[in-house]
């Protein structure tokens, strides 16, 4: 999968290998390519589908097979291609534009990513109680408002991110929601960003140049 411009990616489809994409994300294609609705939410199986249905967070996917090339994009949003080399990527389902079938997909309860604060994060930021985990080797195209920048996270350098600017993270990363109230907020002169998402460990976080929700 390769970047065409800031809002489009091109994926090569070869026999015997599958791609997954959001429904309606195909912009153009060449060759003999088929698109089939994936009613169980990718490779996560029934458990993945059930978790999404309970939380009302299911994002319908298409299975892409055949031989040819496909251009993907969605809603004019910015697109960023992430190359995984065995590590894990955690990303909201509605941020996924497309990903290679070589990656293993599952649904993760946010309580496993920061305990109770993970649940609080989901409720406070509107990002939901479940998130999607992709693991293995392959490419993932994710969506964002205003472009994406990747910030490294190291054991001695955690990152604090506005929850609304958060897109995804990869690697061995822990997260928790923390308050960021100071004297400026106390006197009404702050930015209004009363919460921060603190990420620590080894990996990276992807942030968008906007606080706009999907």
C-alpha angles and dihedrals in degrees: 000000000000138000115253096180137326092293106032138058131190122219127192115221117205130182114273095021127092135208128198125212141168113271110263093021096111110104100172139341142190130206130020102324127156129201118205126183111246105214096183098057100255123293096339093093127207094323091056092048092048092051091052093046093051091051093038088234103121117137111197115235135202124218110223118203141157132058126309142052132293132199114215131195137137136209094335090288121150115261129211126188116220119197113209121202102184098309128112126256121202114200138155112260094236089055092061113100097170141330139186120263091233088077121088113234128202140156118246126199109230090229086074090056101060105346117244091349088061089061091045089051091054093050097041097046100037091237092124134242095274132054134187122250121202120187137177134038122328148071130294126190113207130189130230144163114253099358134297134262126192119222122195119235120204132174090257095040116052119179131231114208134182103249091227091054093051115109107164144322136214138199131030096332131152122201138195136171114242134182118249101192116147138159092286091059090045092059094038098252100108130104093256092246096134094163134051130190108229115204122188138170128053122323137051142279128221117219130185127223092243142056092219116127125226 
